[in-house]
Amino acid sequence: MYKKTTLMVAAVAALVLTSAGCGGSSNTSTGGVAGTEKTHSTTLVGAGSTLVAPLVAQWQSPYSTAHGVTVAYSAIGSGGGIEQMTARTIDFGASDAPLTPDQAKACKGCVQVPWALAATTVSYNLPGVSKPLRLSGPVIADMYLGTIKTWNDPRIQRLNPGSQLPSTPVHPVFRSDASGDTYAFTGFLSHVSPVWNSKVGTGTSVSWPAGSGAAKNAGLVAEVQTTPGALAYIAIGSAVGAKLTYADVQNRAGTYVRPSTKTIAAAAQTAHFKKDNSASIVDPPASAKTAYPISTFTYAIVPRSSSKLSTLKPLLKYAVTSGQKYTSALEFAPLPQKVAAKDKAIIKDL
């Protein structure tokens, strides 16, 4: 896996550097700022989270236009992003899971910056059922544990009175690559299911008791689209973009909540950051009645010192300030002001 992701990122970097080099002797029009031109003479290469990839893609063009910096990003999964940042084969990584103590030690001076807010949906394919289902954490856990085997199981039916649920087998699908979405999803299940917590636990990769794997959000989307009965945890931007059906998930207050920018933001208001700048917002307190319970921060993983910092720091500052205007259209929630202020202090200290 390590060699594969290394080659993938290297190929992306080479392609972008070649493109930048070919155009380096001529100016590129900004296209959006009348009378000004900038040369794309600098490239920043990043890799990691597939969840944040749509937002990074949205940032690339306006940032390049305004600052003359080409941003290349490869969505290889959070685990791959951490690996590549640790090896310093990229300028920045991205992960929806914070660094573990061992990863932080191996990364030698890496800093994590919470730069986006999103959610992991519980998406499914159930022909004939048009109304979004309600699912509780314990029921979702039992579906992934393999103890709920069909969609008309009485435990699902009780949560959805009036819905005619088919006897279609439940087919859980999980990420086969190390994933921040897996971290958020298994973290939620560990909170709400003692059985899950003891048998499986939380991580970017776990030993799944049931179902089948697929790579990246795109792989899970394809499985849900083509497999009746499929159930998968998928980043909200990918689920909405593919027009998948996803469940309303019960939070600790007992409310069934749809993932949205407002319900993600409600979860973020409960965040308490640790010294390493991480914060878990899955299964927020019952006082957060409107919070979606599988919400997550996603982090830029950056070096505390680097020859590229003079170029990287402005990108990070843009991401947590001006770049937030693009979040809602992509189903990300804008960062709360207190988080943006914290980020600017982290970035200034690099």
Stockholm file with secondary structure:
# STOCKHOLM 1.0

chainA/1-350         MYKKTTLMVAAVAALVLTSAGCGGSSNTSTGGVAGTEKTHSTTLVGAGSTLVAPLVAQWQSPYSTAHGVTVAYSAIGSGGGIEQMTARTIDFGASDAPLTPDQAKACKGCVQVPWALAATTVSYNLPGVSKPLRLSGPVIADMYLGTIKTWNDPRIQRLNPGSQLPSTPVHPVFRSDASGDTYAFTGFLSHVSPVWNSKVGTGTSVSWPAGSGAAKNAGLVAEVQTTPGALAYIAIGSAVGAKLTYADVQNRAGTYVRPSTKTIAAAAQTAHFKKDNSASIVDPPASAKTAYPISTFTYAIVPRSSSKLSTLKPLLKYAVTSGQKYTSALEFAPLPQKVAAKDKAIIKDL
#=GR chainA/1-350 SS CHHHHHHHHHHHHHHHHHHHHHTTTSCEECSSSTTCEECCCEEEEEEECSSSHHHHHHHHHHHHHHHCEEEEEECCCHHHHHHHHHHTSSSEEEESSCCCHHHHHHHSSEEEEEEEEEEEEEEECCTTCCSCCEECHHHHHHHHHTSCCBTTCHHHHHHSTTCCCCCCBCEEEEESSCCHHHHHHHHHHHHHCHHHHHHTCCSSSCCCSSSEEESHHHHHHHHHHHCTTEEEEEEHHHHHHTTCEECEEECTTSCEECCCHHHHHHHHTTCCCCTTSCCCCSSCCTTCTTCCTTEEEEEEEEESSCTTHHHHHHHHHHHHTGGGGGTGGGTCBCCCHHHHHHHHHHHHTC
#=GC SS_cons         CHHHHHHHHHHHHHHHHHHHHHTTTSCEECSSSTTCEECCCEEEEEEECSSSHHHHHHHHHHHHHHHCEEEEEECCCHHHHHHHHHHTSSSEEEESSCCCHHHHHHHSSEEEEEEEEEEEEEEECCTTCCSCCEECHHHHHHHHHTSCCBTTCHHHHHHSTTCCCCCCBCEEEEESSCCHHHHHHHHHHHHHCHHHHHHTCCSSSCCCSSSEEESHHHHHHHHHHHCTTEEEEEEHHHHHHTTCEECEEECTTSCEECCCHHHHHHHHTTCCCCTTSCCCCSSCCTTCTTCCTTEEEEEEEEESSCTTHHHHHHHHHHHHTGGGGGTGGGTCBCCCHHHHHHHHHHHHTC
//
